[in-house]
Every structure is written in structure tokens, then in C-alpha cells.
């Protein structure tokens, strides 16, 4: 299993699918992230040991919400969350 992602690597993963950098509160779908790419990200994070539920994350597809949900999980696991 690969090293668990940090908040910085999660942000980079998402941005790798976008042409522009949205503010943390902006809907990532408006910036071109599609559902297949979103599912790819979730699968990538799960492969690295993060429980990333697609349906939960898709309810509020913003960088801020994703980082908040996954960051809480990383912090609870005692992982370094800032990069």
C-alpha cells in the first residue's frame, strides 16, 4: 500500500483534472471535474488507505468540503495533514 495522502496531495490530485484553480468554496463540477474523474480520485484515495465515500463527497463537490471530510479522517488517524 502506498503512503497515505496528505491534504496537499489530495489538493494536487484534484487539481490534476482541472484547467483552472477554483476557490475552496466553488463547485468542482463547474471547473470541469466530471463524475468519472471524481470516482477515479475516490478510488485512488481508497487505495492509499483513505475511506472516501463517493456519495458523501459528491453532495458538496468543493475543494473545501473534500479537504474537510478527508482532513478530519487524516487527523483522526494521527497522520500529517498539511503536507
CORUR-V615436 format. One line per field, one symbol per residue. ss: DSSP state (@ for helix, = for strand, . for the rest). phi: phi as a letter, one per 30 degrees, with the letter a starting at -180 (. if undefined). Layout:
ss = ???
phi = ???
//
This chain:
ss = ......@@@@@@@@@...........=@@@@...@@@@@@@@@@@@@......@@@@@...=@@@@@@@@@@@@@@.......
phi = .deddcedddddedddccdccdddcdddddcjdcdddddddddddddcjcdcdedddddbdcdddddddddedddddiddccj
//
